[in-house]
Amino acid sequence: MSTKTLGWLLTVFPILGLLSWATAGLPTSPAGEFEGGYAAFAAEIGGNPDRIHVNMGLAAIAYSVLIAAFISLRGKVAENGNSVFTALSGVLIVIGYAGTIAENGAYSAAASLSSEGLVPEAVSMLTLATTAGGFGTAILALGIGLLGYSMFKSKTIHVISSSAFMLVGIIGLFGSILFYDQGLIAAYYFSLTITT
Protein backbone atom coordinates (compact mmCIF):
# COMPACT_ATOMS: atom_id res chain seq x y z
CA MET A 1 0.00 0.00 0.00
CA SER A 2 1.37 3.41 -0.91
CA THR A 3 2.14 5.94 1.78
CA LYS A 4 -0.34 8.37 0.23
CA THR A 5 -3.19 5.83 0.36
CA LEU A 6 -2.24 4.92 3.90
CA GLY A 7 -2.34 8.59 4.86
CA TRP A 8 -5.82 9.01 3.40
CA LEU A 9 -7.10 5.93 5.21
CA LEU A 10 -5.65 7.18 8.50
CA THR A 11 -7.27 10.57 7.90
CA VAL A 12 -10.76 9.69 6.69
CA PHE A 13 -11.78 6.52 8.53
CA PRO A 14 -11.30 7.69 12.14
CA ILE A 15 -13.58 10.61 11.32
CA LEU A 16 -16.18 8.30 9.74
CA GLY A 17 -16.04 5.99 12.76
CA LEU A 18 -16.46 8.86 15.19
CA LEU A 19 -19.36 10.27 13.16
CA SER A 20 -21.05 6.85 13.10
CA TRP A 21 -20.93 6.72 16.89
CA ALA A 22 -22.01 10.35 17.27
CA THR A 23 -25.07 9.90 15.04
CA ALA A 24 -26.10 6.47 16.35
CA GLY A 25 -28.86 7.84 18.53
CA LEU A 26 -27.15 6.93 21.77
CA PRO A 27 -27.56 9.33 24.70
CA THR A 28 -24.87 12.00 24.89
CA SER A 29 -23.81 10.88 28.37
CA PRO A 30 -22.15 7.49 28.81
CA ALA A 31 -24.03 4.87 30.83
CA GLY A 32 -21.81 5.43 33.88
CA GLU A 33 -22.79 9.11 34.05
CA PHE A 34 -26.38 8.77 32.84
CA GLU A 35 -29.01 9.95 35.32
CA GLY A 36 -30.71 6.78 36.49
CA GLY A 37 -27.71 4.59 35.68
CA TYR A 38 -27.52 1.68 33.31
CA ALA A 39 -31.24 0.83 33.54
CA ALA A 40 -32.27 4.32 32.45
CA PHE A 41 -29.64 4.25 29.70
CA ALA A 42 -30.97 0.89 28.49
CA ALA A 43 -34.54 2.20 28.45
CA GLU A 44 -33.41 5.27 26.49
CA ILE A 45 -31.70 3.35 23.69
CA GLY A 46 -34.70 1.06 23.19
CA GLY A 47 -36.52 3.78 21.26
CA ASN A 48 -34.48 3.43 18.08
CA PRO A 49 -32.72 0.06 17.84
CA ASP A 50 -32.53 0.03 14.03
CA ARG A 51 -30.58 3.29 13.86
CA ILE A 52 -28.21 2.11 16.58
CA HIS A 53 -27.73 -1.24 14.82
CA VAL A 54 -26.92 0.38 11.46
CA ASN A 55 -24.58 2.97 12.95
CA MET A 56 -22.74 0.41 15.09
CA GLY A 57 -22.23 -1.63 11.91
CA LEU A 58 -20.95 1.42 10.03
CA ALA A 59 -18.62 2.28 12.91
CA ALA A 60 -17.30 -1.30 12.92
CA ILE A 61 -16.59 -1.09 9.18
CA ALA A 62 -14.88 2.32 9.47
CA TYR A 63 -12.72 1.22 12.38
CA SER A 64 -11.90 -2.07 10.62
CA VAL A 65 -10.40 -0.09 7.75
CA LEU A 66 -8.55 2.05 10.32
CA ILE A 67 -7.14 -1.07 11.98
CA ALA A 68 -6.04 -2.39 8.58
CA ALA A 69 -4.29 0.95 8.02
CA PHE A 70 -2.56 0.64 11.41
CA ILE A 71 -1.35 -2.84 10.46
CA SER A 72 -0.10 -1.49 7.12
CA LEU A 73 1.67 1.32 8.97
CA ARG A 74 3.22 -1.30 11.23
CA GLY A 75 4.49 -3.02 8.07
CA LYS A 76 6.09 0.24 6.91
CA VAL A 77 7.81 0.57 10.29
CA ALA A 78 9.02 -3.05 10.08
CA GLU A 79 10.62 -2.28 6.69
CA ASN A 80 12.77 0.39 8.36
CA GLY A 81 13.99 -1.83 11.15
CA ASN A 82 12.10 -4.67 12.75
CA SER A 83 11.83 -4.76 16.51
CA VAL A 84 9.95 -6.70 19.14
CA PHE A 85 7.80 -3.63 19.80
CA THR A 86 6.80 -3.39 16.14
CA ALA A 87 5.62 -7.00 16.07
CA LEU A 88 3.93 -6.72 19.45
CA SER A 89 2.08 -3.56 18.44
CA GLY A 90 0.38 -5.30 15.53
CA VAL A 91 -0.78 -8.22 17.66
CA LEU A 92 -2.10 -5.93 20.41
CA ILE A 93 -3.94 -3.74 17.90
CA VAL A 94 -5.74 -6.75 16.42
CA ILE A 95 -6.57 -8.28 19.83
CA GLY A 96 -7.79 -4.95 21.18
CA TYR A 97 -9.96 -4.33 18.18
CA ALA A 98 -11.75 -7.63 18.76
CA GLY A 99 -12.95 -6.23 22.09
CA THR A 100 -14.26 -3.07 20.48
CA ILE A 101 -16.16 -5.12 17.90
CA ALA A 102 -17.79 -6.99 20.80
CA GLU A 103 -18.71 -3.61 22.27
CA ASN A 104 -20.49 -2.51 19.10
CA GLY A 105 -22.41 -5.78 18.94
CA ALA A 106 -23.38 -5.60 22.61
CA TYR A 107 -24.69 -2.03 22.21
CA SER A 108 -26.76 -3.15 19.24
CA ALA A 109 -28.10 -6.14 21.18
CA ALA A 110 -28.91 -3.94 24.19
CA ALA A 111 -30.96 -1.60 22.01
CA SER A 112 -32.89 -4.52 20.51
CA LEU A 113 -33.55 -6.10 23.91
CA SER A 114 -34.66 -2.79 25.38
CA SER A 115 -37.06 -2.15 22.50
CA GLU A 116 -38.72 -5.48 23.34
CA GLY A 117 -39.11 -4.47 26.99
CA LEU A 118 -36.28 -6.68 28.24
CA VAL A 119 -34.49 -3.93 30.16
CA PRO A 120 -32.65 -6.20 32.67
CA GLU A 121 -31.19 -8.17 29.78
CA ALA A 122 -30.32 -4.91 28.01
CA VAL A 123 -28.46 -3.77 31.14
CA SER A 124 -26.45 -7.00 31.02
CA MET A 125 -25.53 -6.31 27.40
CA LEU A 126 -24.55 -2.72 28.26
CA THR A 127 -22.35 -4.05 31.05
CA LEU A 128 -20.75 -6.43 28.55
CA ALA A 129 -20.32 -3.55 26.07
CA THR A 130 -18.62 -1.38 28.67
CA THR A 131 -16.36 -4.18 29.88
CA ALA A 132 -15.36 -5.48 26.44
CA GLY A 133 -15.01 -1.95 25.09
CA GLY A 134 -12.91 -0.80 28.03
CA PHE A 135 -10.53 -3.73 28.02
CA GLY A 136 -10.39 -3.88 24.21
CA THR A 137 -9.65 -0.18 24.00
CA ALA A 138 -6.91 -0.49 26.64
CA ILE A 139 -5.20 -3.26 24.65
CA LEU A 140 -5.69 -1.38 21.36
CA ALA A 141 -4.27 1.81 22.88
CA LEU A 142 -1.26 -0.10 24.19
CA GLY A 143 -0.67 -1.37 20.65
CA ILE A 144 -0.96 2.15 19.25
CA GLY A 145 1.48 3.43 21.86
CA LEU A 146 3.99 0.70 21.01
CA LEU A 147 3.53 1.47 17.31
CA GLY A 148 4.36 5.10 18.10
CA TYR A 149 7.44 4.00 20.03
CA SER A 150 8.52 1.80 17.10
CA MET A 151 8.06 4.71 14.69
CA PHE A 152 10.07 6.93 17.03
CA LYS A 153 12.94 4.43 17.27
CA SER A 154 13.03 3.70 13.52
CA LYS A 155 12.51 7.37 12.57
CA THR A 156 9.72 6.32 10.18
CA ILE A 157 7.75 9.54 10.65
CA HIS A 158 8.42 12.90 12.28
CA VAL A 159 9.22 12.78 15.98
CA ILE A 160 6.13 14.88 16.82
CA SER A 161 3.81 12.43 15.06
CA SER A 162 5.38 9.36 16.64
CA SER A 163 5.27 11.06 20.04
CA ALA A 164 1.58 11.82 19.47
CA PHE A 165 0.94 8.12 18.83
CA MET A 166 2.71 7.29 22.10
CA LEU A 167 0.66 9.91 23.96
CA VAL A 168 -2.59 8.58 22.47
CA GLY A 169 -1.56 5.12 23.63
CA ILE A 170 -0.98 6.32 27.19
CA ILE A 171 -4.23 8.32 27.29
CA GLY A 172 -6.19 5.37 25.91
CA LEU A 173 -4.57 2.79 28.17
CA PHE A 174 -5.25 4.61 31.42
CA GLY A 175 -8.45 6.31 30.28
CA SER A 176 -10.13 3.10 29.21
CA ILE A 177 -9.23 1.31 32.42
CA LEU A 178 -10.25 4.15 34.75
CA PHE A 179 -12.92 6.14 32.89
CA TYR A 180 -14.40 3.96 30.14
CA ASP A 181 -18.05 4.41 31.08
CA GLN A 182 -17.60 8.12 31.74
CA GLY A 183 -17.36 11.15 29.50
CA LEU A 184 -13.61 11.59 30.01
CA ILE A 185 -12.93 8.68 27.63
CA ALA A 186 -13.92 11.02 24.79
CA ALA A 187 -10.47 12.61 25.21
CA TYR A 188 -8.94 9.37 23.92
CA TYR A 189 -11.22 9.11 20.91
CA PHE A 190 -10.71 12.73 19.92
CA SER A 191 -6.93 12.48 20.39
CA LEU A 192 -6.86 9.28 18.31
CA THR A 193 -8.83 10.96 15.52
CA ILE A 194 -6.64 14.08 15.57
CA THR A 195 -3.38 12.11 15.73
CA THR A 196 -4.14 9.74 12.88
Backbone as CSV, one residue per row, in Angstrom:
resi,resn,N_x,N_y,N_z,CA_x,CA_y,CA_z,C_x,C_y,C_z
1,MET,0.849,-1.165,0.000,0.000,0.000,0.000,0.896,1.231,0.000
2,SER,0.550,2.201,-0.829,1.371,3.406,-0.908,1.193,4.252,0.349
3,THR,2.184,5.059,0.623,2.138,5.941,1.784,0.999,6.940,1.663
4,LYS,0.747,7.406,0.443,-0.337,8.371,0.230,-1.699,7.741,0.548
5,THR,-1.928,6.524,0.065,-3.188,5.827,0.357,-3.323,5.575,1.851
6,LEU,-2.243,5.159,2.464,-2.240,4.920,3.899,-2.591,6.193,4.659
7,GLY,-2.029,7.309,4.236,-2.338,8.594,4.862,-3.811,8.953,4.753
8,TRP,-4.389,8.724,3.580,-5.816,9.012,3.397,-6.677,8.116,4.285
9,LEU,-6.333,6.845,4.364,-7.098,5.933,5.213,-7.023,6.357,6.677
10,LEU,-5.827,6.751,7.117,-5.646,7.183,8.503,-6.297,8.534,8.779
11,THR,-6.617,9.280,7.734,-7.274,10.572,7.905,-8.790,10.440,7.892
12,VAL,-9.315,9.716,6.925,-10.759,9.686,6.690,-11.497,8.734,7.634
13,PHE,-10.997,7.533,7.823,-11.783,6.520,8.526,-11.943,6.740,10.028
14,PRO,-11.002,7.358,10.742,-11.302,7.685,12.142,-12.448,8.687,12.253
15,ILE,-12.504,9.626,11.314,-13.584,10.612,11.323,-14.918,9.927,11.041
16,LEU,-14.946,9.032,10.046,-16.181,8.300,9.741,-16.635,7.445,10.924
17,GLY,-15.694,6.795,11.587,-16.045,5.988,12.757,-16.612,6.828,13.881
18,LEU,-15.983,7.962,14.145,-16.459,8.856,15.193,-17.834,9.412,14.853
19,LEU,-18.049,9.770,13.588,-19.362,10.265,13.163,-20.433,9.184,13.272
20,SER,-20.077,7.950,12.976,-21.046,6.853,13.105,-21.506,6.693,14.547
21,TRP,-20.565,6.784,15.474,-20.931,6.715,16.890,-21.756,7.933,17.296
22,ALA,-21.344,9.116,16.850,-22.015,10.350,17.266,-23.448,10.436,16.760
23,THR,-23.730,9.828,15.617,-25.074,9.905,15.039,-25.880,8.631,15.255
24,ALA,-25.428,7.756,16.141,-26.096,6.466,16.353,-27.416,6.586,17.104
25,GLY,-27.649,7.703,17.737,-28.864,7.844,18.525,-28.682,7.428,19.972
26,LEU,-27.432,7.231,20.367,-27.149,6.929,21.768,-27.240,8.218,22.577
27,PRO,-27.564,8.126,23.866,-27.556,9.331,24.701,-26.173,9.990,24.698
28,THR,-26.147,11.285,24.927,-24.870,12.004,24.892,-23.994,11.684,26.099
29,SER,-24.586,11.274,27.193,-23.812,10.883,28.372,-23.583,9.378,28.350
30,PRO,-22.384,8.934,28.716,-22.149,7.490,28.812,-23.010,6.875,29.919
31,ALA,-23.164,5.567,29.870,-24.028,4.870,30.832,-23.597,5.113,32.275
32,GLY,-22.301,5.217,32.522,-21.806,5.428,33.877,-22.144,6.791,34.446
33,GLU,-22.434,7.764,33.594,-22.785,9.111,34.045,-24.251,9.442,33.794
34,PHE,-24.994,8.520,33.216,-26.382,8.769,32.844,-27.246,8.822,34.094
35,GLU,-28.128,9.828,34.162,-29.010,9.947,35.319,-29.955,8.746,35.339
36,GLY,-29.920,7.999,36.403,-30.714,6.781,36.492,-29.891,5.534,36.241
37,GLY,-28.624,5.709,35.857,-27.711,4.588,35.685,-27.954,3.775,34.430
38,TYR,-27.469,2.556,34.476,-27.521,1.676,33.311,-28.955,1.333,32.903
39,ALA,-29.855,1.177,33.876,-31.243,0.829,33.543,-31.908,1.957,32.757
40,ALA,-31.698,3.188,33.178,-32.273,4.325,32.450,-31.632,4.462,31.071
41,PHE,-30.337,4.207,30.984,-29.643,4.253,29.698,-30.212,3.187,28.759
42,ALA,-30.418,1.987,29.300,-30.975,0.895,28.488,-32.372,1.239,27.995
43,ALA,-33.193,1.816,28.865,-34.544,2.204,28.453,-34.496,3.277,27.370
44,GLU,-33.546,4.175,27.466,-33.413,5.271,26.494,-33.047,4.759,25.101
45,ILE,-32.147,3.806,25.014,-31.704,3.352,23.695,-32.698,2.408,23.024
46,GLY,-33.700,1.957,23.766,-34.697,1.058,23.189,-35.630,1.730,22.203
47,GLY,-35.613,3.054,22.146,-36.518,3.781,21.261,-36.143,3.721,19.792
48,ASN,-34.899,3.434,19.486,-34.475,3.432,18.085,-33.397,2.369,17.836
49,PRO,-33.742,1.102,17.979,-32.719,0.063,17.844,-32.172,-0.078,16.422
50,ASP,-32.999,0.191,15.415,-32.525,0.032,14.032,-31.416,1.023,13.705
51,ARG,-31.604,2.262,14.116,-30.581,3.289,13.864,-29.277,2.938,14.578
52,ILE,-29.400,2.490,15.815,-28.208,2.109,16.575,-27.515,0.926,15.904
53,HIS,-28.298,-0.056,15.480,-27.729,-1.237,14.825,-26.966,-0.852,13.555
54,VAL,-27.572,-0.030,12.711,-26.921,0.385,11.458,-25.655,1.183,11.747
55,ASN,-25.744,2.132,12.666,-24.577,2.970,12.954,-23.452,2.199,13.632
56,MET,-23.787,1.244,14.479,-22.741,0.414,15.088,-22.050,-0.424,14.011
57,GLY,-22.819,-0.899,13.035,-22.226,-1.632,11.912,-21.325,-0.750,11.073
58,LEU,-21.776,0.481,10.802,-20.949,1.421,10.031,-19.675,1.784,10.790
59,ALA,-19.809,1.972,12.097,-18.622,2.275,12.910,-17.646,1.101,12.882
60,ALA,-18.169,-0.113,12.962,-17.304,-1.299,12.916,-16.557,-1.380,11.592
61,ILE,-17.239,-1.063,10.497,-16.587,-1.087,9.182,-15.512,-0.006,9.099
62,ALA,-15.847,1.213,9.534,-14.883,2.318,9.467,-13.649,2.016,10.309
63,TYR,-13.867,1.521,11.521,-12.725,1.223,12.377,-11.958,-0.009,11.903
64,SER,-12.621,-0.927,11.198,-11.901,-2.071,10.618,-10.904,-1.604,9.569
65,VAL,-11.319,-0.645,8.750,-10.398,-0.087,7.755,-9.261,0.647,8.469
66,LEU,-9.582,1.365,9.543,-8.547,2.052,10.319,-7.543,1.050,10.890
67,ILE,-8.035,-0.059,11.415,-7.143,-1.072,11.976,-6.262,-1.658,10.883
68,ALA,-6.840,-1.900,9.705,-6.039,-2.390,8.576,-4.955,-1.377,8.212
69,ALA,-5.286,-0.087,8.294,-4.291,0.955,8.019,-3.191,0.948,9.081
70,PHE,-3.568,0.745,10.351,-2.556,0.640,11.411,-1.618,-0.541,11.154
71,ILE,-2.177,-1.660,10.741,-1.355,-2.839,10.464,-0.438,-2.572,9.268
72,SER,-0.943,-1.868,8.264,-0.097,-1.494,7.121,1.006,-0.539,7.555
73,LEU,0.669,0.403,8.440,1.673,1.322,8.971,2.726,0.544,9.759
74,ARG,2.285,-0.449,10.504,3.222,-1.303,11.232,4.170,-1.997,10.257
75,GLY,3.645,-2.406,9.099,4.486,-3.019,8.069,5.529,-2.053,7.539
76,LYS,5.135,-0.779,7.363,6.095,0.240,6.913,7.195,0.436,7.953
77,VAL,6.816,0.417,9.221,7.806,0.565,10.288,8.749,-0.638,10.288
78,ALA,8.201,-1.829,10.093,9.023,-3.046,10.084,10.029,-3.031,8.936
79,GLU,9.686,-2.389,7.813,10.624,-2.279,6.688,11.850,-1.460,7.060
80,ASN,11.673,-0.492,7.965,12.768,0.395,8.357,13.595,-0.152,9.512
81,GLY,13.246,-1.263,10.031,13.989,-1.834,11.151,13.041,-2.566,12.070
82,ASN,13.027,-3.864,11.975,12.098,-4.673,12.745,12.522,-4.702,14.207
83,SER,11.547,-4.643,15.089,11.829,-4.759,16.512,10.711,-5.560,17.161
84,VAL,10.960,-5.970,18.379,9.949,-6.701,19.137,8.716,-5.829,19.328
85,PHE,8.926,-4.533,19.568,7.805,-3.626,19.798,6.936,-3.464,18.557
86,THR,7.557,-3.496,17.386,6.799,-3.393,16.140,5.884,-4.597,15.985
87,ALA,6.428,-5.780,16.186,5.625,-7.004,16.066,4.535,-7.048,17.129
88,LEU,4.888,-6.698,18.350,3.932,-6.719,19.451,2.803,-5.722,19.229
89,SER,3.117,-4.569,18.670,2.082,-3.556,18.443,0.991,-4.078,17.520
90,GLY,1.376,-4.771,16.461,0.382,-5.303,15.527,-0.540,-6.317,16.175
91,VAL,0.029,-7.201,16.976,-0.776,-8.219,17.656,-1.737,-7.564,18.647
92,LEU,-1.247,-6.605,19.426,-2.100,-5.932,20.408,-3.212,-5.134,19.739
93,ILE,-2.918,-4.498,18.622,-3.943,-3.736,17.901,-5.065,-4.665,17.447
94,VAL,-4.717,-5.808,16.900,-5.739,-6.754,16.425,-6.544,-7.330,17.594
95,ILE,-5.871,-7.732,18.663,-6.572,-8.283,19.826,-7.483,-7.225,20.450
96,GLY,-6.983,-6.019,20.602,-7.790,-4.949,21.183,-9.006,-4.614,20.348
97,TYR,-8.826,-4.650,19.042,-9.955,-4.327,18.178,-11.068,-5.362,18.295
98,ALA,-10.723,-6.602,18.568,-11.749,-7.633,18.760,-12.679,-7.258,19.915
99,GLY,-12.126,-6.681,20.968,-12.949,-6.230,22.091,-13.871,-5.094,21.713
100,THR,-13.398,-4.193,20.875,-14.257,-3.073,20.484,-15.356,-3.518,19.526
101,ILE,-15.105,-4.556,18.740,-16.165,-5.124,17.896,-17.246,-5.739,18.788
102,ALA,-16.827,-6.428,19.844,-17.791,-6.991,20.797,-18.615,-5.879,21.438
103,GLU,-17.987,-4.746,21.702,-18.705,-3.607,22.272,-19.809,-3.137,21.333
104,ASN,-19.486,-2.960,20.061,-20.493,-2.512,19.097,-21.662,-3.485,19.036
105,GLY,-21.361,-4.774,18.988,-22.415,-5.783,18.942,-23.269,-5.789,20.197
106,ALA,-22.639,-5.607,21.349,-23.384,-5.603,22.606,-24.285,-4.372,22.713
107,TYR,-23.826,-3.212,22.232,-24.692,-2.025,22.211,-25.900,-2.265,21.317
108,SER,-25.673,-2.849,20.168,-26.760,-3.145,19.244,-27.749,-4.125,19.871
109,ALA,-27.232,-5.160,20.515,-28.099,-6.138,21.177,-28.873,-5.499,22.325
110,ALA,-28.233,-4.618,23.080,-28.910,-3.937,24.188,-30.073,-3.101,23.680
111,ALA,-29.881,-2.409,22.570,-30.961,-1.595,22.009,-32.129,-2.474,21.573
112,SER,-31.833,-3.603,20.945,-32.895,-4.522,20.511,-33.647,-5.108,21.704
113,LEU,-32.910,-5.536,22.717,-33.548,-6.096,23.907,-34.410,-5.056,24.610
114,SER,-33.907,-3.847,24.723,-34.656,-2.786,25.381,-35.932,-2.449,24.621
115,SER,-35.864,-2.460,23.299,-37.060,-2.147,22.503,-38.147,-3.205,22.678
116,GLU,-37.763,-4.407,23.092,-38.724,-5.484,23.343,-39.161,-5.529,24.805
117,GLY,-38.727,-4.541,25.587,-39.112,-4.472,26.988,-38.254,-5.306,27.917
118,LEU,-37.174,-5.836,27.434,-36.285,-6.676,28.240,-35.129,-5.832,28.793
119,VAL,-35.482,-4.879,29.647,-34.492,-3.925,30.156,-33.416,-4.600,31.009
120,PRO,-33.742,-5.559,31.903,-32.653,-6.196,32.665,-31.624,-6.887,31.768
121,GLU,-32.104,-7.531,30.717,-31.187,-8.173,29.776,-30.373,-7.133,29.014
122,ALA,-31.018,-6.006,28.697,-30.315,-4.914,28.014,-29.213,-4.343,28.902
123,VAL,-29.484,-4.249,30.202,-28.463,-3.767,31.142,-27.271,-4.726,31.146
124,SER,-27.548,-6.024,31.086,-26.453,-7.004,31.017,-25.608,-6.794,29.768
125,MET,-26.270,-6.542,28.638,-25.528,-6.308,27.396,-24.736,-5.001,27.466
126,LEU,-25.295,-3.977,28.104,-24.555,-2.719,28.262,-23.333,-2.921,29.155
127,THR,-23.488,-3.738,30.186,-22.349,-4.049,31.049,-21.273,-4.783,30.261
128,LEU,-21.700,-5.726,29.424,-20.754,-6.426,28.553,-20.086,-5.449,27.588
129,ALA,-20.873,-4.536,27.012,-20.320,-3.551,26.073,-19.259,-2.692,26.752
130,THR,-19.561,-2.230,27.952,-18.617,-1.379,28.670,-17.351,-2.149,29.042
131,THR,-17.520,-3.377,29.490,-16.362,-4.182,29.884,-15.498,-4.548,28.686
132,ALA,-16.122,-5.095,27.640,-15.364,-5.478,26.441,-14.750,-4.254,25.778
133,GLY,-15.526,-3.175,25.703,-15.008,-1.954,25.094,-13.855,-1.361,25.878
134,GLY,-13.978,-1.352,27.203,-12.910,-0.798,28.031,-11.623,-1.589,27.938
135,PHE,-11.728,-2.900,28.089,-10.526,-3.728,28.018,-9.963,-3.767,26.603
136,GLY,-10.847,-3.878,25.609,-10.391,-3.884,24.214,-9.692,-2.593,23.845
137,THR,-10.260,-1.477,24.296,-9.653,-0.182,24.003,-8.312,-0.034,24.707
138,ALA,-8.193,-0.552,25.928,-6.909,-0.490,26.640,-5.828,-1.254,25.873
139,ILE,-6.174,-2.448,25.396,-5.203,-3.257,24.649,-4.875,-2.598,23.313
140,LEU,-5.898,-2.087,22.624,-5.693,-1.381,21.357,-4.801,-0.156,21.558
141,ALA,-5.073,0.611,22.607,-4.275,1.806,22.884,-2.823,1.444,23.204
142,LEU,-2.622,0.355,23.922,-1.256,-0.097,24.191,-0.543,-0.418,22.883
143,GLY,-1.243,-1.076,21.967,-0.667,-1.369,20.651,-0.335,-0.108,19.875
144,ILE,-1.217,0.884,19.938,-0.962,2.153,19.247,0.241,2.861,19.865
145,GLY,0.328,2.831,21.192,1.480,3.435,21.858,2.789,2.759,21.480
146,LEU,2.782,1.432,21.422,3.991,0.704,21.011,4.320,0.946,19.545
147,LEU,3.295,1.111,18.714,3.531,1.466,17.312,4.200,2.839,17.232
148,GLY,3.730,3.779,18.049,4.361,5.099,18.099,5.807,5.015,18.545
149,TYR,6.070,4.181,19.559,7.441,3.999,20.029,8.314,3.396,18.932
150,SER,7.770,2.422,18.206,8.516,1.800,17.102,8.817,2.814,16.009
151,MET,7.829,3.677,15.709,8.056,4.713,14.691,9.103,5.712,15.163
152,PHE,9.091,6.010,16.458,10.072,6.928,17.034,11.478,6.344,16.925
153,LYS,11.628,5.072,17.296,12.944,4.433,17.267,13.474,4.253,15.845
154,SER,12.583,3.950,14.899,13.035,3.705,13.523,13.036,4.976,12.676
155,LYS,12.581,6.080,13.266,12.514,7.370,12.568,11.701,7.264,11.272
156,THR,10.592,6.507,11.342,9.724,6.319,10.182,8.976,7.596,9.845
157,ILE,8.460,8.271,10.857,7.753,9.535,10.652,8.354,10.570,11.590
158,HIS,7.893,11.797,11.470,8.417,12.897,12.280,8.257,12.577,13.766
159,VAL,9.198,13.059,14.551,9.221,12.780,15.982,7.948,13.282,16.672
160,ILE,7.367,14.371,16.208,6.135,14.885,16.817,4.989,13.905,16.581
161,SER,4.887,13.378,15.374,3.811,12.427,15.064,3.970,11.129,15.838
162,SER,5.185,10.605,15.893,5.383,9.355,16.638,5.151,9.577,18.131
163,SER,5.530,10.739,18.635,5.268,11.061,20.044,3.771,11.184,20.303
164,ALA,3.033,11.722,19.331,1.580,11.825,19.469,0.948,10.437,19.551
165,PHE,1.443,9.497,18.755,0.940,8.124,18.834,1.210,7.539,20.218
166,MET,2.403,7.791,20.766,2.712,7.286,22.102,1.790,7.911,23.141
167,LEU,1.541,9.215,23.023,0.662,9.909,23.962,-0.765,9.375,23.877
168,VAL,-1.259,9.158,22.655,-2.594,8.580,22.474,-2.660,7.207,23.138
169,GLY,-1.602,6.429,22.994,-1.564,5.116,23.629,-1.663,5.207,25.140
170,ILE,-0.946,6.146,25.730,-0.980,6.320,27.190,-2.354,6.801,27.643
171,ILE,-2.902,7.801,26.946,-4.233,8.318,27.290,-5.270,7.202,27.188
172,GLY,-5.218,6.440,26.106,-6.185,5.366,25.910,-6.040,4.240,26.910
173,LEU,-4.808,3.884,27.226,-4.567,2.793,28.167,-5.151,3.122,29.536
174,PHE,-4.770,4.255,30.086,-5.248,4.615,31.416,-6.700,5.085,31.396
175,GLY,-7.076,5.821,30.363,-8.451,6.308,30.276,-9.466,5.193,30.168
176,SER,-9.152,4.172,29.384,-10.129,3.098,29.209,-10.224,2.195,30.432
177,ILE,-9.166,2.102,31.191,-9.225,1.311,32.423,-9.964,2.081,33.517
178,LEU,-9.696,3.367,33.643,-10.246,4.150,34.746,-11.568,4.846,34.437
179,PHE,-11.780,5.271,33.185,-12.917,6.142,32.886,-13.762,5.672,31.709
180,TYR,-13.780,4.373,31.400,-14.398,3.963,30.144,-15.885,4.273,30.070
181,ASP,-16.624,4.126,31.155,-18.054,4.406,31.079,-18.381,5.832,31.517
182,GLN,-17.409,6.712,31.404,-17.605,8.116,31.744,-17.198,8.988,30.566
183,GLY,-17.586,10.239,30.616,-17.360,11.150,29.499,-15.902,11.451,29.206
184,LEU,-15.029,11.268,30.187,-13.615,11.590,30.005,-12.943,10.718,28.946
185,ILE,-13.515,9.552,28.646,-12.925,8.677,27.626,-12.979,9.334,26.250
186,ALA,-13.845,10.310,26.080,-13.918,11.021,24.794,-12.581,11.670,24.454
187,ALA,-11.788,12.026,25.465,-10.466,12.612,25.207,-9.598,11.653,24.399
188,TYR,-9.705,10.360,24.684,-8.940,9.369,23.924,-9.404,9.318,22.479
189,TYR,-10.709,9.238,22.273,-11.224,9.106,20.907,-10.924,10.339,20.066
190,PHE,-11.041,11.517,20.665,-10.709,12.734,19.920,-9.209,12.808,19.641
191,SER,-8.386,12.433,20.621,-6.933,12.477,20.395,-6.511,11.445,19.356
192,LEU,-7.157,10.288,19.329,-6.864,9.281,18.311,-7.217,9.811,16.924
193,THR,-8.390,10.425,16.812,-8.829,10.958,15.518,-7.910,12.077,15.049
194,ILE,-7.526,12.961,15.932,-6.644,14.077,15.565,-5.252,13.565,15.200
195,THR,-4.735,12.618,15.966,-3.383,12.110,15.726,-3.272,11.369,14.409
196,THR,-4.250,10.520,14.110,-4.145,9.745,12.877,-4.365,10.633,11.682
